[in-house]
Structure formats: C-alpha cells, structure tokens
C-alpha cells in the first residue's frame, strides 16, 4: 500500500496514537496524519501547535515517512481521498469503540464515498490511553510524572509549558496588566522556562518537572491551610526563581542561590521584591540559619517535598540527581550523596526536616523510608 491515513483531534497525541501510527507505517510506504479542526471542540492546543507536536514526536522516533495535514471544513474521509489516501487506520480499544468506529466507517464509504478504514487493536498497556484520559490527569501533586508515561516527549513538554504558562499569567495578573508589563513578564517566562534556566538540557532534576511539582505543592498547601493570599504569591515568586541559576556557569563569587536571588531582584517583576529574595537565599544551606522569615519553612518544605513521594517518583528523582552529578566518580558520589542523605534522615527522625507542620504530616515518614532505601542502594 502506498499511503494510509490516521485521523483525530490528537489533543494531546498519546503513546496510544503513536502506536497506531507505527502500525500504519508497517502497512504502507507513507502515513498521512489528518488533524481535525472541529469548531465545536475547544482543544488545549491550536491546530498548528498540534501539528508541530505530532511532527516532533514522529521525528523523535526517527519516522521520516509521516506527514501531517490539517483538515478544516471537510470530512476526514473525503479530505483523505483528495490527498490520494484510500484507506484510514483506527485503533479499537473496546467493543463500544468498534460499534462507533464501524458506524463512522459505513458513513465514510456509503455516504461520503471516502476512504475505507482498517481497524487495529493496541496492546493491553495502551488499551485505556486516550486524550481525554491524559487530560484528566492534570492537577493533583505528581500529575506531570504520571502524564509522562502516556505521551511522547514533545507532547509532554508542550503540555507542561502550557500549564506553567497559566500559572505564570495568574501569578502576574495578566488580565489587569497593560501591554508593556505583559511583554516584560512574557520575556521572563521565556527565560525561566528556556535553555538557560529550568528548560536547559543539562537540568536533569532542577528542571521544568521540579518547577511543576513545587508549584503544585504550593497550590495544595494553600488550599489546605488557607494562608494570606499575599504570602502564597511570595512563596510562588521565590519558587519560580530559587533554582533559576544553577550549575557551573554561575559566577565564582556567588552561590547558585545568591545568583538566583540577584536575578529575581533584577527582573523588576514585582513592587515589593525583598521577601521573595530572602526566601530564595534561605534555600542556600550556608545562608539558611542566618535568615529569619515567616515563610522560610514553607518554601524549604516545598523544595524538600520530593523526598516524600511514592517509590517510583523517588527513584526517578534519585537517578536524576546522579545525572546532575555525573562529573563525580561513583565512589565519590556515593560518599557525598550518602553523607547528605544521612544528615537529612537524622533531621527527619528528629522532626526537623520539614519545618512546616503541614508538610511534615504529609511527607516525613515516607521521606525517612525513601532515604533509607537509597542509602542502602548506595552502600
């Protein structure tokens, strides 16, 4: 078969969709993905954005025989025939899927004189994966790590950036800002999420995932403890910038944390910036004891909350930390990491790891278990 088509809204494209596309590649020389633009639906991404995500996802797999066509104002089966595609492929997960898709197939052929359809059944681990399933994951703490299992890398990256963008616009109240202030904030969002900060290729842990996790922790802490909204904003401001400067590129006379605080102060994003700057400095082990701030324990607890996550997330975190210190030989890394974990574990047993009561209740015991297991592996 020369050409075969695959269609859908694909908002977002999932690993299930990718499996069907790969099956299509085994049946034809060329696969055309027909991307539906349905005015009745309100997709998260525009058609052009979805087209780019699909193209990047296929390129990531090395698939050079997949193209994407946006369908506007036409039936997919009819648009397919115009493109020289006489056969479509669809994934069937349930009997309900089959009944629905069979009805569409009959309509395509009998009413529209369009392309016929071939049905394939995805493997069991992808049987429940759909765009609506993936969308429903967003929100609770850890949603991003769960979503990562079900979508290709470019789709995940786009989704996380979209989520962070909404958080950023809410924090800086875009709805009530003038164009100049919005443009200024936009520039800083691009910088913080870009390659020089959290979006950098060398950021294995202190990256966009860390940013999403911390902001989720702050959101859930605020929902459960009802602090002053101004305090929530200050903690969010500090968290956005606390690891903005990280790694060997920082000036030799400044710690990462001090450089990040200076970056925040130089951003001129807020009116009162001193509180968040002090909180950023408090994340520096060497400055922490000298800094007294009513929100210090909250930010430090948010930053350490990763220690109390479930086992799978914690192991991914531990591997990411090892990647960030890949310049250290194994023996040296084990010694240094083991010493740091032993120190943190002692603090947890003494009830001092999480200075904020809410976070201590949520994570202290799990953190002890996680760190003890990692120390055993390092030994």
RODREN-631929 format. One line per 2 residues: their letters; for each residue x, z, y of C-alpha. Coordinates in nm, 4 decimals, decimal comma. Each point is the difference from the previous one (the first is absolute). Layout:
BEGIN
A) X/Z/Y | ...;
***
This chain:
BEGIN
XX) 0,0000/0,0000/0,0000 | 0,1431/-0,0937/0,3373;
XX) -0,1864/0,2445/0,2278 | -0,2082/0,3145/-0,0467;
XX) -0,1637/0,2168/0,2649 | -0,0547/0,3726/0,0436;
XX) -0,2379/0,1294/0,2644 | -0,1021/0,3242/0,1656;
XX) 0,0007/0,2051/0,3171 | 0,3153/0,1762/-0,1241;
XX) -0,0179/0,2865/0,2472 | 0,2397/0,1253/-0,1195;
XX) 0,1516/-0,2046/-0,2787 | 0,0538/0,2271/-0,3015;
XX) 0,2185/-0,0078/-0,3087 | -0,3121/-0,1140/-0,1855;
XX) -0,0228/-0,3060/0,2252 | 0,3713/-0,0616/-0,0483;
XX) -0,0475/0,0068/-0,3786 | -0,2734/-0,2647/0,0215;
XX) 0,2181/-0,2186/0,2247 | 0,2829/0,0278/-0,2509;
XX) -0,2379/-0,0971/-0,2823 | -0,0998/-0,3006/0,2081;
XX) 0,3665/-0,0939/0,0327 | 0,0228/-0,0189/-0,3791;
XX) -0,2910/-0,2470/-0,0097 | 0,0872/-0,2399/0,2816;
XX) 0,2904/-0,1429/0,1960 | -0,1372/0,1248/0,3305;
XX) -0,2236/0,2910/0,0972 | -0,2068/-0,0113/0,3189;
XX) -0,1364/0,3324/0,1231 | -0,3221/-0,0558/0,1949;
XX) -0,0356/0,2835/0,2459 | -0,3607/0,0543/0,1041;
XX) -0,0852/0,0813/0,3599 | -0,3517/0,1392/-0,0221;
XX) -0,1541/0,0981/0,3383 | -0,2296/0,2450/-0,1813;
XX) 0,2985/0,2062/-0,1153 | 0,2253/0,2129/0,2184;
XX) 0,3440/-0,0221/-0,1617 | 0,2831/0,2286/0,0984;
XX) 0,2338/-0,2943/0,0544 | -0,0688/-0,3336/0,1673;
XX) 0,0042/-0,3141/-0,2124 | 0,3405/-0,0943/0,1414;
XX) 0,1387/0,3461/-0,0792 | -0,1356/-0,0167/-0,3550;
XX) 0,1484/-0,3459/-0,0448 | 0,3404/0,1323/0,1048;
XX) -0,0272/0,3024/-0,2317 | -0,0895/-0,2217/-0,2967;
XX) 0,2838/-0,2422/0,0748 | 0,2516/0,2851/0,0312;
XX) -0,1275/0,1626/-0,3196 | 0,0425/-0,3236/-0,1957;
XX) 0,3408/-0,0644/0,1549 | 0,1070/0,3512/-0,1024;
XX) -0,0714/-0,1021/-0,3611 | 0,1877/-0,3271/0,0402;
XX) -0,3162/-0,2082/-0,0416 | 0,0647/-0,3200/0,1906;
XX) -0,3016/-0,1926/-0,1326 | -0,2721/0,2050/0,1736;
XX) -0,1571/-0,1058/0,3305 | -0,2742/0,1643/0,2069;
XX) -0,2926/-0,1759/0,1714 | -0,2463/0,1782/0,2294;
XX) -0,3611/-0,1066/-0,0620 | -0,2244/0,0143/0,3062;
XX) -0,3622/-0,1096/0,0027 | -0,0049/-0,1523/-0,3472;
XX) -0,0598/0,0959/-0,3608 | 0,3252/0,0656/-0,1854;
XX) -0,0882/-0,2289/-0,2921 | -0,0714/-0,2852/0,2398;
XX) 0,3119/0,0695/0,2069 | 0,2029/0,0030/-0,3209;
XX) -0,1113/-0,3518/-0,0955 | 0,0976/-0,1222/0,3453;
XX) 0,3492/0,1331/-0,0743 | 0,0135/-0,1823/-0,3319;
XX) -0,0656/0,3189/-0,1983 | -0,2593/-0,0511/-0,2746;
XX) 0,0380/0,3367/-0,1751 | -0,0099/0,3599/0,1271;
XX) 0,1197/0,3124/-0,1811 | -0,1707/0,3398/0,0152;
XX) 0,0810/0,3366/-0,1500 | -0,2730/0,1716/-0,2037;
XX) 0,0227/0,3785/-0,0304 | -0,3481/0,0945/-0,1248;
XX) -0,3150/-0,1576/-0,1414 | -0,1555/0,0417/0,3441;
XX) 0,2885/-0,2063/0,1418 | -0,0692/-0,2703/-0,2569;
XX) -0,3718/-0,0173/0,0794 | 0,0717/-0,0295/0,3720;
XX) 0,2885/-0,2474/-0,0328 | -0,1957/-0,2145/-0,2470;
XX) -0,2823/-0,0287/0,2539 | 0,2505/-0,1051/0,2671;
XX) 0,1563/-0,2491/-0,2432 | -0,3367/-0,1603/-0,0701;
XX) -0,0763/-0,0215/0,3722 | 0,3408/-0,1526/0,0721;
XX) -0,0455/-0,2754/-0,2573 | -0,3742/-0,0661/-0,0068;
XX) -0,0905/0,0495/0,3660 | 0,3198/-0,0681/0,1928;
XX) 0,1615/-0,2487/-0,2396 | 0,3173/0,1997/0,0543;
XX) 0,2871/0,1242/-0,2156 | -0,0587/0,1505/-0,3432;
XX) 0,1208/0,3510/-0,0885 | 0,2315/0,1391/-0,2678;
XX) -0,0350/0,3718/-0,0781 | 0,2883/0,2295/-0,1017;
XX) 0,0014/0,3696/-0,0882 | 0,2668/0,2230/0,1605;
XX) 0,1881/0,2627/-0,2031 | -0,1489/0,3474/-0,0310;
XX) 0,2216/0,1596/0,2660 | -0,1317/-0,2478/0,2585;
XX) -0,3603/-0,0042/-0,1175 | -0,1281/0,2309/0,2736;
XX) 0,2198/-0,1238/0,2835 | -0,1928/-0,1703/0,2791;
XX) 0,0272/-0,0214/0,3778 | -0,2889/0,2454/0,0418;
XX) 0,1681/0,2406/-0,2429 | 0,3240/-0,0135/0,2002;
XX) -0,1808/0,0465/0,3326 | -0,1719/0,3111/-0,1340;
XX) 0,3378/0,1659/-0,0592 | 0,0849/0,0290/0,3703;
XX) -0,0201/0,3377/0,1680 | 0,0941/0,3068/-0,2083;
XX) 0,3557/0,1307/-0,0200 | 0,2050/-0,2257/-0,2247;
XX) -0,2310/-0,3024/0,0307 | 0,2907/-0,2266/0,0873;
XX) 0,1972/0,0800/-0,3159 | -0,3073/-0,0621/-0,2142;
XX) -0,0781/-0,3274/0,1770 | 0,3577/-0,1186/-0,0523;
XX) -0,0681/-0,0229/-0,3743 | -0,2792/-0,2540/0,0442;
XX) 0,1111/-0,2448/0,2691 | 0,3055/-0,2259/0,0415;
XX) 0,2710/0,1114/0,2410 | -0,0941/-0,2167/0,3010;
XX) -0,3658/0,1027/-0,0322 | 0,0956/0,3661/-0,0140;
XX) 0,2317/-0,0329/0,2997 | -0,2722/-0,1706/0,2057;
XX) -0,2576/0,2647/-0,0952 | 0,2301/0,2897/0,0900;
XX) 0,0895/-0,1583/0,3333 | -0,3704/-0,0500/0,0755;
XX) -0,0732/0,3642/-0,0812 | 0,2916/0,1209/0,2116;
XX) -0,1132/-0,2258/0,2815 | -0,3434/0,1657/0,0053;
XX) 0,1649/0,3435/0,0048 | 0,2256/-0,1058/0,2868;
XX) -0,2815/-0,1470/0,2097 | -0,2065/0,3157/-0,0476;
XX) 0,2911/0,2252/0,0941 | 0,0623/-0,1893/0,3245;
XX) -0,3686/-0,0547/0,0781 | 0,0164/-0,3775/0,0336;
XX) -0,3700/-0,0157/0,0856 | 0,0668/0,1709/0,3346;
XX) 0,3415/-0,1441/0,0909 | 0,0816/-0,2907/0,2270;
XX) 0,1742/-0,3145/-0,1194 | 0,3446/0,1109/0,1179;
XX) -0,0178/0,3312/-0,1856 | -0,1282/-0,1718/-0,3157;
XX) 0,2811/-0,2558/0,0106 | 0,2525/0,2825/0,0371;
XX) -0,1495/0,1871/-0,2951 | -0,0082/-0,3228/-0,2036;
XX) 0,3729/-0,0460/0,0554 | 0,0696/0,3488/-0,1305;
XX) -0,2235/-0,0464/-0,3034 | 0,1902/-0,3165/-0,0876;
XX) 0,3313/0,1820/0,0429 | -0,0942/0,3055/-0,2072;
XX) -0,1443/-0,2030/-0,2882 | 0,2645/-0,2701/0,0211;
XX) 0,3404/-0,0501/-0,1640 | 0,1899/0,2314/0,2355;
XX) -0,2179/0,3011/-0,0867 | -0,2470/0,0832/-0,2793;
XX) -0,0331/-0,3627/-0,1120 | 0,3715/-0,0418/-0,0637;
XX) 0,1127/-0,1416/-0,3351 | 0,2380/0,2917/-0,0514;
XX) -0,2758/0,2568/0,0485 | -0,0759/0,0963/-0,3593;
XX) -0,1776/0,3277/0,0806 | -0,0119/0,0516/0,3779;
XX) -0,2093/-0,3134/0,0290 | -0,3562/-0,1190/0,0623;
XX) -0,1251/0,1844/-0,3094 | 0,1394/0,3254/0,1385;
XX) -0,1693/-0,0732/0,3316 | -0,3367/-0,0643/-0,1675;
XX) 0,0257/0,3101/-0,2160 | 0,0859/0,2292/0,2907;
XX) -0,2774/-0,1319/0,2218 | -0,2476/0,0472/-0,2861;
XX) 0,1215/0,3572/-0,0451 | -0,0513/0,0657/0,3715;
XX) -0,3486/-0,1492/-0,0118 | -0,1041/0,2124/-0,2990;
XX) 0,1605/0,3151/0,1461 | -0,1963/-0,0539/0,3219;
XX) -0,3262/-0,0592/-0,1893 | 0,0419/0,3245/-0,1942;
XX) 0,1384/0,2333/0,2658 | -0,1654/-0,1332/0,3196;
XX) 0,2948/0,0423/0,2411 | -0,0093/-0,0945/0,3669;
XX) -0,0168/-0,3835/0,0167 | 0,2900/0,0031/0,2469;
XX) 0,2154/0,1756/-0,2603 | -0,0915/-0,2636/-0,2581;
XX) 0,1140/-0,2720/0,2412 | 0,3313/0,1769/0,0612;
XX) 0,0710/0,0325/-0,3720 | -0,0851/-0,3675/-0,0534;
XX) 0,2244/-0,1068/0,2869 | 0,2883/0,1984/-0,1455;
XX) -0,0553/-0,1334/-0,3506 | -0,0054/-0,3631/0,1155;
XX) 0,3466/0,0467/0,1524 | 0,1630/0,2740/-0,2106;
XX) 0,1918/-0,2419/-0,2280 | 0,0002/-0,3007/0,2334;
XX) 0,3784/0,0235/0,0221 | 0,1451/0,0446/-0,3458;
XX) 0,3221/-0,0902/-0,1738 | 0,3564/-0,0936/0,0878;
XX) -0,0931/-0,2122/0,3007 | -0,0771/0,3085/0,2121;
XX) 0,2492/0,0967/0,2701 | 0,2801/0,2157/-0,1380;
XX) -0,0610/0,2822/0,2473 | -0,3737/0,0293/-0,0778;
XX) -0,1882/0,1084/-0,3105 | -0,2744/-0,2280/-0,1288;
XX) -0,2558/0,2476/0,1277 | 0,1499/0,0322/0,3479;
XX) 0,0302/-0,3781/0,0257 | -0,3665/-0,0279/-0,1054;
XX) -0,1009/0,2568/0,2620 | 0,1896/-0,1955/0,2652;
XX) -0,1693/-0,3189/-0,1129 | -0,3409/0,1682/0,0366;
XX) 0,0818/0,1312/0,3471 | 0,1192/-0,3454/0,1029;
XX) -0,3189/-0,1676/-0,1215 | -0,2070/0,1351/0,2915;
XX) -0,3123/-0,0264/-0,2156 | -0,1514/0,3314/0,1038;
XX) -0,0395/0,2188/0,3042 | 0,1239/0,3272/-0,1506;
XX) 0,2756/-0,0837/-0,2490 | 0,2003/0,3218/-0,0270;
XX) -0,2091/0,1584/-0,2790 | 0,0405/-0,2908/-0,2397;
XX) 0,3722/-0,0259/0,0812 | 0,0508/0,3645/-0,0987;
XX) -0,1883/-0,0553/-0,3242 | 0,2168/-0,3014/-0,0836;
XX) 0,3116/0,2117/0,0585 | -0,1453/0,2701/-0,2257;
XX) 0,0246/-0,2370/-0,2978 | 0,3801/0,0251/0,0351;
XX) 0,1278/0,2675/-0,2401 | 0,2632/0,1066/0,2538;
XX) -0,2400/0,0330/0,2939 | -0,3073/0,1332/-0,1787;
XX) 0,0791/0,3740/0,0257 | 0,0600/-0,0174/0,3745;
XX) -0,3290/-0,1746/0,0763 | -0,3172/0,1999/0,0507;
XX) -0,3184/-0,2015/0,0231 | -0,3572/0,0785/-0,1000;
XX) -0,0220/-0,3261/-0,2009 | 0,3442/0,0037/-0,1605;
XX) -0,1234/0,1320/-0,3348 | -0,2691/-0,2681/-0,0125;
XX) 0,2379/-0,2927/0,0528 | 0,2624/0,1385/-0,2394;
XX) -0,2697/0,0549/-0,2637 | -0,1245/-0,3564/0,0441;
XX) 0,3555/-0,1266/-0,0425 | 0,0488/0,2039/-0,3202;
XX) -0,3435/-0,0702/-0,1480 | 0,1504/-0,2714/-0,2217;
XX) 0,1539/0,2783/-0,2104 | -0,3457/0,1109/-0,1136;
XX) -0,1442/-0,3348/-0,1097 | -0,0944/-0,0927/-0,3551;
XX) 0,2761/-0,0795/-0,2479 | -0,0070/-0,3795/0,0296;
XX) 0,0205/0,0053/0,3798 | 0,2731/0,2643/-0,0072;
XX) 0,2124/-0,1989/-0,2450 | -0,0326/-0,3099/0,2195;
XX) 0,1071/0,2143/0,2960 | 0,3010/0,1332/-0,1912;
XX) 0,1075/-0,3533/-0,0921 | -0,0404/-0,1124/0,3613;
XX) 0,2192/0,2858/0,1226 | 0,2684/-0,1041/-0,2495;
XX) -0,0157/-0,3562/0,1375 | 0,0438/0,1293/0,3548;
XX) 0,3170/0,1771/-0,1142 | 0,1228/-0,2847/-0,2184;
XX) 0,3377/0,0205/0,1752 | 0,0678/0,3299/-0,1796;
XX) 0,1474/0,0008/-0,3536 | -0,2326/0,1504/-0,2619;
XX) 0,1925/0,3237/-0,0401 | 0,0136/0,0627/0,3741;
XX) -0,3669/-0,0876/0,0431 | -0,1079/0,2307/-0,2824;
XX) 0,1976/0,2865/0,1513 | -0,1327/-0,0495/0,3515;
XX) -0,3593/-0,0736/-0,1000 | -0,0013/0,2860/-0,2497;
XX) 0,1239/0,2412/0,2648 | -0,2631/-0,1119/0,2508;
XX) -0,2775/0,0330/-0,2586 | 0,1198/0,3451/-0,1064;
XX) -0,0134/0,1123/0,3638 | -0,3501/-0,1403/0,0479;
XX) -0,1181/0,1473/-0,3299 | 0,1193/0,3484/0,1040;
XX) -0,1921/-0,0346/0,3257 | -0,3117/-0,1054/-0,1915;
XX) 0,0220/0,2997/-0,2340 | 0,0313/0,2249/0,3037;
XX) -0,3046/-0,1632/0,1580 | 0,2093/-0,1460/0,2833;
XX) 0,0107/-0,3724/-0,0820 | -0,3281/-0,0832/0,1694;
XX) -0,0299/0,2044/0,3174 | -0,3592/-0,1061/0,0475;
XX) -0,2513/0,1832/-0,2219 | -0,2143/-0,3083/-0,0637;
XX) 0,2906/-0,2009/-0,1386 | 0,1392/0,2972/-0,1929;
XX) -0,3302/0,0389/-0,1825 | -0,0181/-0,3709/-0,0758;
XX) 0,3552/-0,0690/-0,1123 | 0,2267/0,2999/-0,0576;
XX) -0,0452/0,0476/-0,3756 | 0,0086/-0,3721/-0,0773;
XX) 0,3126/-0,0365/0,2140 | 0,1796/0,2665/-0,2056;
XX) -0,0908/-0,1772/-0,3249 | 0,1074/-0,3400/0,1330;
XX) 0,3342/0,1222/0,1324 | 0,0785/0,1925/-0,3170;
XX) -0,0583/-0,3128/-0,2097 | 0,2180/-0,2101/0,2272;
XX) 0,2795/0,2580/-0,0113 | -0,0202/-0,0059/-0,3803;
XX) 0,0315/-0,3795/0,0015 | 0,2948/0,0152/0,2381;
X) 0,1720/0,2553/-0,2213;
***
